[in-house]
Amino acid sequence: MAFRIELSPRALQDLDDAYSFIAKDSPSAEKRWLNGIINAIYSLEVMPERCPVFDVPGPIQTLARSLLFGRQQSIYRILFSITGDTVQVHLVRHGAREPFSDEELRTLIREE
């Protein structure tokens, strides 16, 4: 079964912000990074359940899953949930950034 991928406004903003940051730091790498992360996200069309449940306590735990993209010091966490035949991507966050609090994650997913 092929899943449909939906990116939340927040996830699109996260991708745009990361792209802009990478373009300033390494202009030759931004397109390669964007193609890679988009391919990683769309790999969720097949077997999104392969990704582990994101470790957030409470009821959200059964909803959120996490896909990691990147290497070494440049890892991005793609947080998503599966509902029926749809994979909803909620956010994309660089691993070096401060993690979201439990309440921020609950709010993010509830808003969508």
N, C-alpha and C positions, 0 to 999 in steps of 0.2 A: 504494500500500500504506500503510495506517495503522499506525503504530508504537504499541506500548503504552509508557506512561511509568511508570517506577518511581522513587520517591524513596528514597534511602538514609536510615537513621536520622540520619546526620550532616547530610544536606541538609535534612531536616525541622527539625533543631535549629538549623542556620544560619538558616533562614527565620524560626523563632520568635525567635531572638536579634535578628535585624535588625528584625523587627516591633516587638519590645519597645523597642528603642533608638529607632526612629522615633516610636513612640507617646509616649515621654518628651519627645522634641525637638519634635515637630509632631503633636499628636493628631489634627488634621483630615486629615493626609496618610496615616496608616498603612493605612487600608482601600484607598485608591486605589493605594498602592504594592503592597500584597499582591495585589490583583486584577491589576495590571499584570505583576508578576513571575510569577504563576501562569499568566496567559495566555501569557507568553513561554515558559515551560517547556512548556506543552501545545502550543505551536506546533511543537514538535519531533516531534509525531505525524506531520507531513508533512515530508518531505525533511530529516531531521536532518543529512544529509551536507553540507548547505549551509554548515554551520559549520566553521570551520577547525580543523585538528588543533592541539591545545594544544602549545606548544613546550617539551617536556620531553625531555631526551636519554634514550636507552636504549629498551628494549622497550615501555615504556608509551606512547611517542609514537604508535604505530599505534592505540592504544585510546582515548586521551582527546581530546575535542573541547571547544570552548569557545563558549558563547553569551554575548554581552554584553547587559545590560539596564540602562537608565537613561540619564541625560543628564549631561554636563559633569562636575561633581565628585561625582556620586553614581552611579557605574557599578558594577554587580555582575557578576561573572564566574560563570557557571553551567557547571560542569565535568561532562561526561557521557561515556558510552561507548555504543556500539551493538553489541548482540549479537543476531543474528537479527532478530526483529521487535520487540525491546525496547530502549528507551532508558533506561539506568540513570543517573539524576542522582546524582552523588557528593558535590558540595558547591556551596555558594553563598557567594561571598566578595566583600565590598566592596573596590573597587579601591584604597582608601586604606590598607587593612590590609597588613601585611607578607606578601609572597607565601609560599606553601608551598615548602618545600625539595623537591628531587627525591625524597628518601627518604620524606618525609611523604606525597607524592602516591602513590608506589608502594605504601606501606603502606595508605593509604586505599582504593585500588582493589582491592588484593589481599584485604582483609578482607571485601569484598562479594562 
